[in-house]
Amino acid sequence: MEFNAEDFDIDEWQRLAVEDPQAFERRREAAIRAAIEQAPPEHQARLLRLQSRIDLERRRAKTALGATVRLQSMMWERFAALRAALLTLTGEEQTPAEPAPRTAKVLQFRRAK
């Protein structure tokens, strides 16, 4: 199987995921393998390790949303490391990122009698 991102049809993948989750998973794994095989040989081992880590995080999560949160966290950790490396290379000062303000609207619920 050859992976071509331009041929990716999200509606087809979504339909397959709903109608036949096992076929979806087989196709997903085949597409990932194809994408890794198309990468330059010197990058393939690293991509395989990354995919193994992604698969592990997906298995450890109890829900699809949990898996998404885990993978997003991995992505941001890597992004922060790349940003730090870029700032080091350019000689810019690294300033700690401001944490996003955490606010929430508190809802009042009536107690059941």
C-alpha positions as CSV (number, residue, x, y, z in Angstrom):
1,M,0.0,0.0,0.0
2,E,1.3,3.4,-0.9
3,F,0.3,6.3,1.3
4,N,-0.6,9.6,-0.4
5,A,-1.9,12.4,1.8
6,E,-3.7,14.0,-1.1
7,D,-5.9,11.0,-1.5
8,F,-7.0,11.0,2.1
9,D,-10.8,11.1,2.3
10,I,-11.9,11.9,5.9
11,D,-15.5,11.0,5.2
12,E,-14.5,7.6,3.9
13,W,-12.3,6.9,7.0
14,Q,-15.1,8.1,9.3
15,R,-17.7,5.9,7.6
16,L,-15.3,2.9,7.9
17,A,-14.6,3.6,11.6
18,V,-18.3,3.6,12.3
19,E,-19.4,0.7,10.1
20,D,-16.4,-1.6,10.5
21,P,-13.9,-0.6,13.3
22,Q,-11.7,-3.7,12.7
23,A,-11.3,-2.9,9.0
24,F,-10.6,0.8,10.0
25,E,-7.9,-0.3,12.4
26,R,-6.3,-2.6,9.8
27,R,-6.4,0.2,7.2
28,R,-5.0,2.7,9.7
29,E,-2.1,0.5,10.5
30,A,-1.4,-0.2,6.8
31,A,-1.4,3.5,6.0
32,I,1.0,4.2,8.9
33,R,3.4,1.4,7.8
34,A,3.3,2.8,4.2
35,A,4.0,6.3,5.3
36,I,7.0,5.1,7.4
37,E,8.3,2.9,4.6
38,Q,8.2,6.0,2.2
39,A,10.3,8.0,4.6
40,P,14.0,8.2,4.0
41,P,15.7,5.1,5.4
42,E,17.7,7.1,8.0
43,H,14.4,8.3,9.6
44,Q,12.5,5.0,9.5
45,A,13.8,3.6,12.8
46,R,12.9,6.8,14.7
47,L,9.5,6.9,13.1
48,L,8.9,3.3,14.2
49,R,9.9,4.1,17.7
50,L,7.6,7.2,17.7
51,Q,4.7,5.1,16.4
52,S,5.3,2.5,19.1
53,R,5.1,5.2,21.7
54,I,1.9,6.5,20.1
55,D,0.4,3.1,20.1
56,L,1.3,2.6,23.7
57,E,-0.3,5.8,24.8
58,R,-3.5,4.9,22.9
59,R,-3.6,1.5,24.6
60,R,-3.1,3.1,28.0
61,A,-5.9,5.5,27.6
62,K,-9.4,4.4,28.7
63,T,-11.2,6.4,26.0
64,A,-10.6,7.9,22.6
65,L,-10.7,11.3,24.2
66,G,-8.1,10.2,26.8
67,A,-5.9,9.0,24.0
68,T,-6.2,12.3,22.2
69,V,-5.2,14.2,25.4
70,R,-2.2,12.0,25.9
71,L,-1.1,12.4,22.3
72,Q,-1.6,16.2,22.4
73,S,0.5,16.3,25.6
74,M,3.3,14.4,23.8
75,M,3.1,16.8,20.9
76,W,3.3,19.9,23.1
77,E,6.3,18.4,25.0
78,R,8.1,17.9,21.7
79,F,7.1,21.3,20.5
80,A,8.6,22.9,23.7
81,A,11.8,21.0,23.2
82,L,12.1,22.1,19.6
83,R,11.4,25.7,20.6
84,A,14.1,25.6,23.2
85,A,16.6,24.2,20.7
86,L,15.7,26.9,18.2
87,L,16.1,29.6,20.8
88,T,19.5,28.1,21.8
89,L,20.6,28.0,18.2
90,T,19.6,31.6,17.5
91,G,21.0,32.9,20.8
92,E,17.7,34.2,22.0
93,E,16.8,34.2,25.6
94,Q,14.4,31.6,26.8
95,T,11.6,33.1,28.8
96,P,9.2,30.8,30.6
97,A,5.9,30.6,28.9
98,E,3.0,32.3,30.7
99,P,0.6,29.6,31.9
100,A,-2.8,29.9,30.4
101,P,-5.3,31.4,32.9
102,R,-7.4,28.6,34.4
103,T,-10.9,29.9,34.9
104,A,-14.2,28.1,34.9
105,K,-17.8,29.0,35.5
106,V,-19.1,27.2,38.6
107,L,-22.5,25.7,38.1
108,Q,-25.0,25.4,41.0
109,F,-26.9,22.2,41.1
110,R,-30.0,21.6,43.3
111,R,-29.7,18.7,45.7
112,A,-32.1,15.8,45.2
113,K,-34.6,15.4,48.0
